[in-house]
Amino acid sequence: MTYRITRRRLNAGISAAVISPAFSHALGSPAAFAQGGGEPIKIGFSMAQTGSLAGAGQQALLGNQIWEQEINAKGGLLGRPVKLIYYDDQTNPSNVPGIYTKLLDVDKVDLVIGPYGTNLVAPTLPAIMPKGKVLIGLFALDANHDFHYPKYFSMLPSGPTPKASFTEGFFEIAAAQNPKPQNVAITSEDAEFSRNAADGARENVHKYGFKIVYDRNYPPNTTDFSPIIRAIQATNPDLVVICSYPNTSVGMVQSASELGLKPKMMGGGMVGIQYTAIKSKLKSKLNGIVNYEFWVPTPNLMAPAADFFKKYQAQAPSRGIDPLGYYLGGWGYAYFQVLQQAVEATKSLDDNKIADYLRTHAVSTIMNPEIKFGKDGEWTKSGVMQVQYHDITDSANLDTWRGMSYQTVLTPTDEKTGDIIYPYEKATG
């Protein structure tokens, strides 16, 4: 996919860029300027605070700000204070090129870092590539596959085969059942992320020897999902793979429940059902679904991240955002850790030196102890999980979502906490 920064798109992006009140407050905070000498290091980015991805973007922004608070409390970066300059992209891809152009040409930021989501990161790349800037994209699925930009790095544990990784565990589990299921229905939102995830699902269908009996996408503004669910039911698939963004994930789960769709497995690539607010809305309708995850609060994974989540969960209630921050809060902190390590190691803000370092060295974060970047800036090893929801009642509350009682990690093997409830219907009763 090719993106052009037109005058109209640039103006739209700039006019839509609204400085967050939290940023305005940070600018006036003496603590932000008290550390070290020299001018602050300015890091610019956009982050969804409104629109369909706001539920996760708000988590990420608090993670970003906790990193900023901590780095400045320790004396800053390279002995200089850090200032985050950010704008709300409103989950609108057409706003992003203008925002990043403004950050570079008007705000004169020293470094940029990516927005959240495939649909937003993909149009960022053409805006920053002519400037030669490093870009670390947050949860962007194979966003660099058309550009092959050597200074792009992905903060998404999708590994060297990013499209397929989202659903590979789903198909691996299905293929291990006896008797092995045969038929697959794939439905996907017509947007960058979900198209990529659906492409990966088709690769896995071929790899694991299944047959596709339904394969269609639907517009992002779809509100009535019953025709889609009925069309899927008519093909009687054993497996249903759904690749979707938050609003349509909710619609698909609700409609599947209402119409009694009961394949042997369902899920795979739904964004949004990891959000606390959406879990609280869907509750028992989630039972049986097998879906991707990148981090869950097992004792093993929580150990290096506990201090961060304590800080996050202390600040989140006053902001009215996701109270746990498990889906994107920690990752919003972690991708700034990646940038920090490269800057500190090279003792430089030079994008070429930073990119060279990230291409040749492993980095460590609270969310993953060792990250190595390979082709197109993707991770050399996948960390995608498949998690199954179960035993959720309509009295589920925040304490439920805080732990692991309602979810089982099925893959990968080194993080597995239990076995699948199969077929799907056994978990929904």
SEVO-887114 format. One record per residue (C-alpha): x, y, z; residue in three letters. Coordinates in nm, 3 decimals, always signed. Example, Ala and Ser with C-alpha at 12.3 -4.5 7.8 and 13.67 -1.06 7.14 Angstrom:
REM residues 2
+---------+---------+---------+------+
:       u :       v :       w : code :
+---------+---------+---------+------+
:  +1.230 :  -0.450 :  +0.780 :  ALA :
:  +1.367 :  -0.106 :  +0.714 :  SER :
+---------+---------+---------+------+
//
This chain:
REM residues 429
+---------+---------+---------+------+
:       u :       v :       w : code :
+---------+---------+---------+------+
:  +0.000 :  +0.000 :  +0.000 :  MET :
:  +0.138 :  +0.343 :  -0.099 :  THR :
:  +0.067 :  +0.662 :  +0.090 :  TYR :
:  +0.112 :  +1.014 :  -0.048 :  ARG :
:  +0.121 :  +1.320 :  +0.175 :  ILE :
:  -0.105 :  +1.559 :  -0.014 :  THR :
:  -0.157 :  +1.923 :  +0.086 :  ARG :
:  -0.514 :  +1.841 :  +0.186 :  ARG :
:  -0.405 :  +1.545 :  +0.400 :  ARG :
:  -0.124 :  +1.746 :  +0.558 :  LEU :
:  -0.361 :  +2.028 :  +0.654 :  ASN :
:  -0.618 :  +1.782 :  +0.784 :  ALA :
:  -0.356 :  +1.611 :  +0.997 :  GLY :
:  -0.232 :  +1.936 :  +1.145 :  ILE :
:  -0.578 :  +2.073 :  +1.217 :  SER :
:  -0.679 :  +1.746 :  +1.381 :  ALA :
:  -0.371 :  +1.740 :  +1.603 :  ALA :
:  -0.495 :  +1.852 :  +1.942 :  VAL :
:  -0.236 :  +1.880 :  +2.220 :  ILE :
:  -0.341 :  +1.668 :  +2.513 :  SER :
:  -0.414 :  +1.854 :  +2.838 :  PRO :
:  -0.174 :  +1.612 :  +3.007 :  ALA :
:  +0.102 :  +1.736 :  +2.775 :  PHE :
:  +0.023 :  +2.099 :  +2.850 :  SER :
:  +0.052 :  +2.022 :  +3.221 :  HIS :
:  +0.383 :  +1.841 :  +3.168 :  ALA :
:  +0.525 :  +2.142 :  +2.984 :  LEU :
:  +0.463 :  +2.357 :  +3.288 :  GLY :
:  +0.609 :  +2.111 :  +3.535 :  SER :
:  +0.941 :  +2.229 :  +3.684 :  PRO :
:  +1.041 :  +1.868 :  +3.746 :  ALA :
:  +1.057 :  +1.812 :  +3.372 :  ALA :
:  +1.329 :  +2.076 :  +3.340 :  PHE :
:  +1.516 :  +2.033 :  +3.667 :  ALA :
:  +1.742 :  +1.754 :  +3.557 :  GLN :
:  +2.083 :  +1.821 :  +3.406 :  GLY :
:  +2.178 :  +2.098 :  +3.168 :  GLY :
:  +2.096 :  +2.186 :  +2.813 :  GLY :
:  +1.776 :  +2.184 :  +2.616 :  GLU :
:  +1.526 :  +1.901 :  +2.667 :  PRO :
:  +1.533 :  +1.606 :  +2.430 :  ILE :
:  +1.200 :  +1.624 :  +2.247 :  LYS :
:  +1.035 :  +1.297 :  +2.143 :  ILE :
:  +0.732 :  +1.332 :  +1.918 :  GLY :
:  +0.450 :  +1.096 :  +1.833 :  PHE :
:  +0.077 :  +1.056 :  +1.781 :  SER :
:  -0.139 :  +0.835 :  +1.997 :  MET :
:  -0.507 :  +0.746 :  +1.965 :  ALA :
:  -0.694 :  +0.914 :  +2.248 :  GLN :
:  -1.027 :  +0.918 :  +2.069 :  THR :
:  -1.181 :  +0.690 :  +1.807 :  GLY :
:  -1.199 :  +0.312 :  +1.799 :  SER :
:  -0.845 :  +0.250 :  +1.929 :  LEU :
:  -0.866 :  +0.495 :  +2.219 :  ALA :
:  -0.924 :  +0.219 :  +2.474 :  GLY :
:  -0.571 :  +0.094 :  +2.414 :  ALA :
:  -0.412 :  +0.422 :  +2.305 :  GLY :
:  -0.498 :  +0.578 :  +2.640 :  GLN :
:  -0.321 :  +0.289 :  +2.814 :  GLN :
:  -0.015 :  +0.337 :  +2.598 :  ALA :
:  +0.000 :  +0.711 :  +2.666 :  LEU :
:  +0.003 :  +0.658 :  +3.042 :  LEU :
:  +0.281 :  +0.403 :  +2.990 :  GLY :
:  +0.471 :  +0.663 :  +2.785 :  ASN :
:  +0.429 :  +0.922 :  +3.059 :  GLN :
:  +0.539 :  +0.688 :  +3.337 :  ILE :
:  +0.857 :  +0.628 :  +3.138 :  TRP :
:  +0.903 :  +1.005 :  +3.102 :  GLU :
:  +0.848 :  +1.058 :  +3.476 :  GLN :
:  +1.101 :  +0.788 :  +3.564 :  GLU :
:  +1.370 :  +0.892 :  +3.318 :  ILE :
:  +1.356 :  +1.255 :  +3.431 :  ASN :
:  +1.361 :  +1.152 :  +3.798 :  ALA :
:  +1.686 :  +0.967 :  +3.722 :  LYS :
:  +1.850 :  +1.269 :  +3.560 :  GLY :
:  +1.712 :  +1.252 :  +3.209 :  GLY :
:  +1.853 :  +1.100 :  +2.892 :  LEU :
:  +2.217 :  +1.178 :  +2.807 :  LEU :
:  +2.207 :  +1.418 :  +3.101 :  GLY :
:  +1.918 :  +1.617 :  +2.951 :  ARG :
:  +1.551 :  +1.622 :  +3.049 :  PRO :
:  +1.300 :  +1.455 :  +2.818 :  VAL :
:  +0.984 :  +1.617 :  +2.683 :  LYS :
:  +0.712 :  +1.415 :  +2.512 :  LEU :
:  +0.525 :  +1.603 :  +2.242 :  ILE :
:  +0.219 :  +1.416 :  +2.126 :  TYR :
:  -0.108 :  +1.461 :  +1.943 :  TYR :
:  -0.432 :  +1.267 :  +1.925 :  ASP :
:  -0.456 :  +1.105 :  +1.581 :  ASP :
:  -0.821 :  +1.022 :  +1.655 :  GLN :
:  -0.763 :  +0.668 :  +1.519 :  THR :
:  -0.777 :  +0.827 :  +1.174 :  ASN :
:  -0.497 :  +0.721 :  +0.936 :  PRO :
:  -0.538 :  +1.034 :  +0.724 :  SER :
:  -0.438 :  +1.250 :  +1.023 :  ASN :
:  -0.105 :  +1.079 :  +1.081 :  VAL :
:  +0.115 :  +1.211 :  +0.797 :  PRO :
:  +0.030 :  +1.571 :  +0.887 :  GLY :
:  +0.096 :  +1.514 :  +1.255 :  ILE :
:  +0.444 :  +1.371 :  +1.195 :  TYR :
:  +0.524 :  +1.643 :  +0.942 :  THR :
:  +0.431 :  +1.902 :  +1.204 :  LYS :
:  +0.636 :  +1.727 :  +1.471 :  LEU :
:  +0.945 :  +1.734 :  +1.251 :  LEU :
:  +0.906 :  +2.067 :  +1.071 :  ASP :
:  +0.728 :  +2.283 :  +1.329 :  VAL :
:  +0.793 :  +2.128 :  +1.670 :  ASP :
:  +1.147 :  +2.034 :  +1.569 :  LYS :
:  +1.151 :  +1.716 :  +1.774 :  VAL :
:  +1.481 :  +1.532 :  +1.815 :  ASP :
:  +1.333 :  +1.184 :  +1.785 :  LEU :
:  +1.002 :  +1.034 :  +1.681 :  VAL :
:  +0.832 :  +0.716 :  +1.792 :  ILE :
:  +0.537 :  +0.546 :  +1.631 :  GLY :
:  +0.165 :  +0.560 :  +1.695 :  PRO :
:  -0.042 :  +0.258 :  +1.797 :  TYR :
:  -0.191 :  +0.019 :  +1.546 :  GLY :
:  -0.119 :  -0.109 :  +1.197 :  THR :
:  -0.367 :  +0.127 :  +1.036 :  ASN :
:  -0.185 :  +0.427 :  +1.188 :  LEU :
:  +0.178 :  +0.315 :  +1.162 :  VAL :
:  +0.160 :  +0.230 :  +0.791 :  ALA :
:  +0.087 :  +0.590 :  +0.681 :  PRO :
:  +0.349 :  +0.723 :  +0.925 :  THR :
:  +0.636 :  +0.563 :  +0.739 :  LEU :
:  +0.615 :  +0.774 :  +0.418 :  PRO :
:  +0.608 :  +1.088 :  +0.634 :  ALA :
:  +0.927 :  +1.010 :  +0.824 :  ILE :
:  +1.127 :  +0.817 :  +0.565 :  MET :
:  +1.243 :  +1.127 :  +0.367 :  PRO :
:  +1.376 :  +1.267 :  +0.696 :  LYS :
:  +1.573 :  +0.951 :  +0.773 :  GLY :
:  +1.419 :  +0.912 :  +1.117 :  LYS :
:  +1.410 :  +0.593 :  +1.323 :  VAL :
:  +1.054 :  +0.476 :  +1.385 :  LEU :
:  +0.948 :  +0.215 :  +1.640 :  ILE :
:  +0.588 :  +0.116 :  +1.562 :  GLY :
:  +0.359 :  +0.003 :  +1.842 :  LEU :
:  +0.152 :  -0.309 :  +1.767 :  PHE :
:  +0.169 :  -0.269 :  +1.389 :  ALA :
:  +0.131 :  -0.592 :  +1.196 :  LEU :
:  +0.383 :  -0.617 :  +0.912 :  ASP :
:  +0.356 :  -0.242 :  +0.850 :  ALA :
:  +0.696 :  -0.229 :  +0.677 :  ASN :
:  +0.631 :  -0.503 :  +0.422 :  HIS :
:  +0.576 :  -0.256 :  +0.135 :  ASP :
:  +0.851 :  -0.013 :  +0.232 :  PHE :
:  +1.141 :  -0.225 :  +0.368 :  HIS :
:  +1.259 :  +0.087 :  +0.549 :  TYR :
:  +1.584 :  -0.002 :  +0.729 :  PRO :
:  +1.523 :  +0.234 :  +1.023 :  LYS :
:  +1.185 :  +0.085 :  +1.117 :  TYR :
:  +1.151 :  -0.144 :  +1.420 :  PHE :
:  +0.837 :  -0.320 :  +1.533 :  SER :
:  +0.722 :  -0.331 :  +1.894 :  MET :
:  +0.503 :  -0.632 :  +1.835 :  LEU :
:  +0.605 :  -0.989 :  +1.923 :  PRO :
:  +0.487 :  -1.130 :  +1.591 :  SER :
:  +0.826 :  -1.262 :  +1.491 :  GLY :
:  +0.977 :  -1.325 :  +1.147 :  PRO :
:  +0.642 :  -1.429 :  +0.989 :  THR :
:  +0.422 :  -1.152 :  +1.132 :  PRO :
:  +0.105 :  -1.207 :  +0.932 :  LYS :
:  +0.086 :  -1.578 :  +1.005 :  ALA :
:  +0.192 :  -1.550 :  +1.370 :  SER :
:  -0.136 :  -1.401 :  +1.491 :  PHE :
:  -0.331 :  -1.717 :  +1.414 :  THR :
:  -0.063 :  -1.986 :  +1.390 :  GLU :
:  -0.122 :  -2.104 :  +1.747 :  GLY :
:  -0.496 :  -2.123 :  +1.676 :  PHE :
:  -0.440 :  -2.357 :  +1.380 :  PHE :
:  -0.169 :  -2.552 :  +1.560 :  GLU :
:  -0.414 :  -2.632 :  +1.840 :  ILE :
:  -0.692 :  -2.718 :  +1.593 :  ALA :
:  -0.467 :  -2.953 :  +1.397 :  ALA :
:  -0.382 :  -3.145 :  +1.716 :  ALA :
:  -0.747 :  -3.238 :  +1.787 :  GLN :
:  -0.877 :  -3.589 :  +1.722 :  ASN :
:  -1.060 :  -3.613 :  +1.491 :  PRO :
:  -0.893 :  -3.321 :  +1.319 :  LYS :
:  -1.136 :  -3.045 :  +1.210 :  PRO :
:  -1.155 :  -2.988 :  +0.835 :  GLN :
:  -1.323 :  -2.665 :  +0.729 :  ASN :
:  -1.247 :  -2.299 :  +0.801 :  VAL :
:  -1.444 :  -1.976 :  +0.770 :  ALA :
:  -1.244 :  -1.651 :  +0.764 :  ILE :
:  -1.407 :  -1.313 :  +0.810 :  THR :
:  -1.212 :  -0.990 :  +0.836 :  SER :
:  -1.264 :  -0.618 :  +0.865 :  GLU :
:  -1.155 :  -0.433 :  +0.550 :  ASP :
:  -0.864 :  -0.248 :  +0.712 :  ALA :
:  -0.485 :  -0.277 :  +0.708 :  GLU :
:  -0.441 :  -0.486 :  +1.022 :  PHE :
:  -0.724 :  -0.730 :  +0.966 :  SER :
:  -0.642 :  -0.781 :  +0.598 :  ARG :
:  -0.285 :  -0.868 :  +0.701 :  ASN :
:  -0.405 :  -1.103 :  +0.973 :  ALA :
:  -0.647 :  -1.272 :  +0.732 :  ALA :
:  -0.363 :  -1.318 :  +0.481 :  ASP :
:  -0.170 :  -1.492 :  +0.758 :  GLY :
:  -0.471 :  -1.711 :  +0.842 :  ALA :
:  -0.484 :  -1.828 :  +0.480 :  ARG :
:  -0.115 :  -1.920 :  +0.499 :  GLU :
:  -0.189 :  -2.126 :  +0.809 :  ASN :
:  -0.487 :  -2.296 :  +0.646 :  VAL :
:  -0.253 :  -2.420 :  +0.374 :  HIS :
:  +0.026 :  -2.509 :  +0.619 :  LYS :
:  -0.195 :  -2.717 :  +0.847 :  TYR :
:  -0.406 :  -2.879 :  +0.575 :  GLY :
:  -0.751 :  -2.725 :  +0.621 :  PHE :
:  -1.010 :  -2.620 :  +0.363 :  LYS :
:  -1.164 :  -2.272 :  +0.339 :  ILE :
:  -1.542 :  -2.273 :  +0.298 :  VAL :
:  -1.606 :  -1.902 :  +0.362 :  TYR :
:  -1.368 :  -1.607 :  +0.315 :  ASP :
:  -1.502 :  -1.251 :  +0.301 :  ARG :
:  -1.429 :  -0.913 :  +0.451 :  ASN :
:  -1.673 :  -0.647 :  +0.566 :  TYR :
:  -1.663 :  -0.265 :  +0.590 :  PRO :
:  -1.521 :  -0.112 :  +0.911 :  PRO :
:  -1.846 :  +0.079 :  +0.968 :  ASN :
:  -2.057 :  -0.239 :  +0.977 :  THR :
:  -2.311 :  -0.238 :  +1.259 :  THR :
:  -2.534 :  -0.535 :  +1.173 :  ASP :
:  -2.333 :  -0.857 :  +1.184 :  PHE :
:  -2.621 :  -1.102 :  +1.162 :  SER :
:  -2.595 :  -1.145 :  +0.781 :  PRO :
:  -2.225 :  -1.232 :  +0.821 :  ILE :
:  -2.289 :  -1.481 :  +1.100 :  ILE :
:  -2.578 :  -1.644 :  +0.910 :  ARG :
:  -2.364 :  -1.674 :  +0.597 :  ALA :
:  -2.091 :  -1.842 :  +0.802 :  ILE :
:  -2.345 :  -2.077 :  +0.964 :  GLN :
:  -2.467 :  -2.180 :  +0.620 :  ALA :
:  -2.121 :  -2.319 :  +0.538 :  THR :
:  -2.107 :  -2.522 :  +0.863 :  ASN :
:  -1.738 :  -2.461 :  +0.932 :  PRO :
:  -1.541 :  -2.642 :  +1.200 :  ASP :
:  -1.325 :  -2.334 :  +1.263 :  LEU :
:  -1.415 :  -1.965 :  +1.248 :  VAL :
:  -1.132 :  -1.712 :  +1.232 :  VAL :
:  -1.228 :  -1.350 :  +1.294 :  ILE :
:  -0.980 :  -1.069 :  +1.220 :  CYS :
:  -1.122 :  -0.743 :  +1.351 :  SER :
:  -1.072 :  -0.414 :  +1.531 :  TYR :
:  -1.244 :  -0.334 :  +1.864 :  PRO :
:  -1.584 :  -0.208 :  +1.753 :  ASN :
:  -1.645 :  -0.490 :  +1.510 :  THR :
:  -1.496 :  -0.748 :  +1.746 :  SER :
:  -1.774 :  -0.662 :  +1.990 :  VAL :
:  -2.036 :  -0.682 :  +1.718 :  GLY :
:  -1.913 :  -1.018 :  +1.592 :  MET :
:  -1.906 :  -1.176 :  +1.940 :  VAL :
:  -2.251 :  -1.043 :  +2.030 :  GLN :
:  -2.406 :  -1.157 :  +1.703 :  SER :
:  -2.240 :  -1.500 :  +1.718 :  ALA :
:  -2.380 :  -1.548 :  +2.068 :  SER :
:  -2.730 :  -1.430 :  +1.977 :  GLU :
:  -2.752 :  -1.647 :  +1.666 :  LEU :
:  -2.595 :  -1.953 :  +1.826 :  GLY :
:  -2.288 :  -1.989 :  +1.608 :  LEU :
:  -2.106 :  -2.291 :  +1.750 :  LYS :
:  -1.809 :  -2.412 :  +1.551 :  PRO :
:  -1.548 :  -2.630 :  +1.713 :  LYS :
:  -1.316 :  -2.328 :  +1.760 :  MET :
:  -1.368 :  -1.956 :  +1.712 :  MET :
:  -1.151 :  -1.645 :  +1.742 :  GLY :
:  -0.790 :  -1.601 :  +1.635 :  GLY :
:  -0.737 :  -1.237 :  +1.540 :  GLY :
:  -0.978 :  -1.012 :  +1.729 :  MET :
:  -0.840 :  -0.683 :  +1.863 :  VAL :
:  -1.028 :  -0.533 :  +2.155 :  GLY :
:  -1.154 :  -0.827 :  +2.354 :  ILE :
:  -0.834 :  -0.789 :  +2.558 :  GLN :
:  -0.955 :  -0.446 :  +2.684 :  TYR :
:  -1.102 :  -0.447 :  +3.035 :  THR :
:  -1.404 :  -0.239 :  +2.929 :  ALA :
:  -1.489 :  -0.476 :  +2.644 :  ILE :
:  -1.446 :  -0.782 :  +2.864 :  LYS :
:  -1.684 :  -0.621 :  +3.112 :  SER :
:  -1.934 :  -0.561 :  +2.831 :  LYS :
:  -1.921 :  -0.910 :  +2.680 :  LEU :
:  -1.859 :  -1.121 :  +2.993 :  LYS :
:  -2.000 :  -1.474 :  +2.944 :  SER :
:  -2.026 :  -1.424 :  +2.567 :  LYS :
:  -1.646 :  -1.460 :  +2.562 :  LEU :
:  -1.652 :  -1.816 :  +2.695 :  ASN :
:  -1.487 :  -2.062 :  +2.458 :  GLY :
:  -1.321 :  -1.804 :  +2.235 :  ILE :
:  -0.955 :  -1.872 :  +2.152 :  VAL :
:  -0.775 :  -1.552 :  +2.059 :  ASN :
:  -0.429 :  -1.398 :  +2.035 :  TYR :
:  -0.261 :  -1.222 :  +2.327 :  GLU :
:  +0.084 :  -1.070 :  +2.382 :  PHE :
:  +0.095 :  -1.054 :  +2.761 :  TRP :
:  -0.113 :  -1.190 :  +3.048 :  VAL :
:  -0.055 :  -1.163 :  +3.424 :  PRO :
:  +0.098 :  -1.503 :  +3.492 :  THR :
:  +0.351 :  -1.498 :  +3.778 :  PRO :
:  +0.633 :  -1.550 :  +3.528 :  ASN :
:  +0.537 :  -1.255 :  +3.308 :  LEU :
:  +0.431 :  -1.024 :  +3.591 :  MET :
:  +0.761 :  -1.047 :  +3.781 :  ALA :
:  +0.963 :  -0.795 :  +3.573 :  PRO :
:  +0.661 :  -0.571 :  +3.514 :  ALA :
:  +0.507 :  -0.555 :  +3.863 :  ALA :
:  +0.651 :  -0.217 :  +3.956 :  ASP :
:  +0.523 :  -0.060 :  +3.636 :  PHE :
:  +0.171 :  -0.197 :  +3.676 :  PHE :
:  +0.160 :  -0.077 :  +4.036 :  LYS :
:  +0.229 :  +0.276 :  +3.912 :  LYS :
:  -0.008 :  +0.245 :  +3.617 :  TYR :
:  -0.297 :  +0.114 :  +3.824 :  GLN :
:  -0.248 :  +0.390 :  +4.082 :  ALA :
:  -0.285 :  +0.661 :  +3.815 :  GLN :
:  -0.540 :  +0.510 :  +3.575 :  ALA :
:  -0.861 :  +0.556 :  +3.781 :  PRO :
:  -0.829 :  +0.935 :  +3.796 :  SER :
:  -0.798 :  +0.942 :  +3.417 :  ARG :
:  -1.099 :  +0.720 :  +3.358 :  GLY :
:  -0.898 :  +0.481 :  +3.141 :  ILE :
:  -0.846 :  +0.105 :  +3.143 :  ASP :
:  -0.779 :  +0.033 :  +3.511 :  PRO :
:  -0.539 :  -0.258 :  +3.452 :  LEU :
:  -0.337 :  -0.158 :  +3.146 :  GLY :
:  -0.248 :  -0.517 :  +3.060 :  TYR :
:  -0.301 :  -0.492 :  +2.685 :  TYR :
:  -0.103 :  -0.182 :  +2.594 :  LEU :
:  +0.005 :  +0.007 :  +2.907 :  GLY :
:  +0.317 :  -0.202 :  +2.962 :  GLY :
:  +0.405 :  -0.205 :  +2.594 :  TRP :
:  +0.367 :  +0.175 :  +2.578 :  GLY :
:  +0.637 :  +0.191 :  +2.846 :  TYR :
:  +0.847 :  -0.083 :  +2.688 :  ALA :
:  +0.891 :  +0.066 :  +2.342 :  TYR :
:  +1.031 :  +0.381 :  +2.501 :  PHE :
:  +1.270 :  +0.153 :  +2.689 :  GLN :
:  +1.391 :  +0.025 :  +2.351 :  VAL :
:  +1.457 :  +0.376 :  +2.226 :  LEU :
:  +1.623 :  +0.469 :  +2.556 :  GLN :
:  +1.865 :  +0.175 :  +2.544 :  GLN :
:  +1.973 :  +0.261 :  +2.190 :  ALA :
:  +2.026 :  +0.629 :  +2.274 :  VAL :
:  +2.222 :  +0.547 :  +2.590 :  GLU :
:  +2.433 :  +0.281 :  +2.421 :  ALA :
:  +2.528 :  +0.508 :  +2.130 :  THR :
:  +2.542 :  +0.823 :  +2.348 :  LYS :
:  +2.375 :  +0.990 :  +2.053 :  SER :
:  +2.049 :  +1.118 :  +1.905 :  LEU :
:  +2.175 :  +1.036 :  +1.557 :  ASP :
:  +1.912 :  +0.822 :  +1.383 :  ASP :
:  +2.170 :  +0.631 :  +1.181 :  ASN :
:  +2.362 :  +0.529 :  +1.494 :  LYS :
:  +2.041 :  +0.439 :  +1.679 :  ILE :
:  +1.919 :  +0.226 :  +1.388 :  ALA :
:  +2.256 :  +0.052 :  +1.353 :  ASP :
:  +2.250 :  -0.034 :  +1.721 :  TYR :
:  +1.897 :  -0.177 :  +1.714 :  LEU :
:  +1.978 :  -0.389 :  +1.410 :  ARG :
:  +2.281 :  -0.543 :  +1.578 :  THR :
:  +2.201 :  -0.566 :  +1.951 :  HIS :
:  +1.936 :  -0.728 :  +2.168 :  ALA :
:  +1.733 :  -0.505 :  +2.399 :  VAL :
:  +1.543 :  -0.587 :  +2.717 :  SER :
:  +1.210 :  -0.452 :  +2.843 :  THR :
:  +0.962 :  -0.517 :  +3.122 :  ILE :
:  +0.743 :  -0.705 :  +2.873 :  MET :
:  +1.011 :  -0.924 :  +2.718 :  ASN :
:  +1.362 :  -0.997 :  +2.849 :  PRO :
:  +1.528 :  -1.022 :  +2.509 :  GLU :
:  +1.420 :  -0.864 :  +2.182 :  ILE :
:  +1.622 :  -0.897 :  +1.862 :  LYS :
:  +1.517 :  -0.724 :  +1.543 :  PHE :
:  +1.549 :  -0.892 :  +1.206 :  GLY :
:  +1.416 :  -0.841 :  +0.853 :  LYS :
:  +1.201 :  -0.529 :  +0.809 :  ASP :
:  +1.244 :  -0.455 :  +1.178 :  GLY :
:  +1.037 :  -0.751 :  +1.293 :  GLU :
:  +1.132 :  -0.963 :  +1.594 :  TRP :
:  +1.348 :  -1.265 :  +1.522 :  THR :
:  +1.131 :  -1.476 :  +1.754 :  LYS :
:  +0.753 :  -1.475 :  +1.791 :  SER :
:  +0.595 :  -1.419 :  +2.130 :  GLY :
:  +0.231 :  -1.441 :  +2.022 :  VAL :
:  +0.007 :  -1.641 :  +2.255 :  MET :
:  -0.331 :  -1.801 :  +2.206 :  GLN :
:  -0.555 :  -1.769 :  +2.510 :  VAL :
:  -0.894 :  -1.931 :  +2.573 :  GLN :
:  -1.164 :  -1.766 :  +2.784 :  TYR :
:  -1.376 :  -1.985 :  +3.008 :  HIS :
:  -1.594 :  -1.995 :  +3.321 :  ASP :
:  -1.689 :  -1.628 :  +3.292 :  ILE :
:  -2.020 :  -1.540 :  +3.456 :  THR :
:  -2.222 :  -1.223 :  +3.423 :  ASP :
:  -2.108 :  -1.125 :  +3.772 :  SER :
:  -1.747 :  -1.098 :  +3.653 :  ALA :
:  -1.580 :  -0.778 :  +3.772 :  ASN :
:  -1.243 :  -0.606 :  +3.787 :  LEU :
:  -1.104 :  -0.866 :  +4.025 :  ASP :
:  -1.191 :  -1.132 :  +3.768 :  THR :
:  -1.000 :  -0.954 :  +3.491 :  TRP :
:  -0.705 :  -0.883 :  +3.720 :  ARG :
:  -0.598 :  -1.248 :  +3.731 :  GLY :
:  -0.587 :  -1.574 :  +3.535 :  MET :
:  -0.896 :  -1.758 :  +3.662 :  SER :
:  -1.093 :  -1.692 :  +3.342 :  TYR :
:  -0.821 :  -1.749 :  +3.081 :  GLN :
:  -0.582 :  -2.025 :  +2.988 :  THR :
:  -0.266 :  -1.980 :  +2.784 :  VAL :
:  -0.265 :  -2.254 :  +2.520 :  LEU :
:  +0.044 :  -2.155 :  +2.321 :  THR :
:  +0.341 :  -2.117 :  +2.312 :  PRO :
:  +0.452 :  -2.421 :  +2.507 :  THR :
:  +0.686 :  -2.231 :  +2.738 :  ASP :
:  +0.401 :  -2.008 :  +2.860 :  GLU :
:  +0.121 :  -2.269 :  +2.854 :  LYS :
:  -0.102 :  -2.282 :  +3.162 :  THR :
:  -0.354 :  -2.549 :  +3.057 :  GLY :
:  -0.536 :  -2.731 :  +2.778 :  ASP :
:  -0.811 :  -2.621 :  +2.543 :  ILE :
:  -1.177 :  -2.685 :  +2.621 :  ILE :
:  -1.283 :  -2.842 :  +2.292 :  TYR :
:  -1.512 :  -2.815 :  +2.112 :  PRO :
:  -1.614 :  -2.452 :  +2.168 :  TYR :
:  -1.966 :  -2.547 :  +2.280 :  GLU :
:  -1.831 :  -2.720 :  +2.592 :  LYS :
:  -1.699 :  -2.388 :  +2.721 :  ALA :
:  -2.017 :  -2.193 :  +2.650 :  THR :
:  -2.260 :  -2.403 :  +2.850 :  GLY :
+---------+---------+---------+------+
//
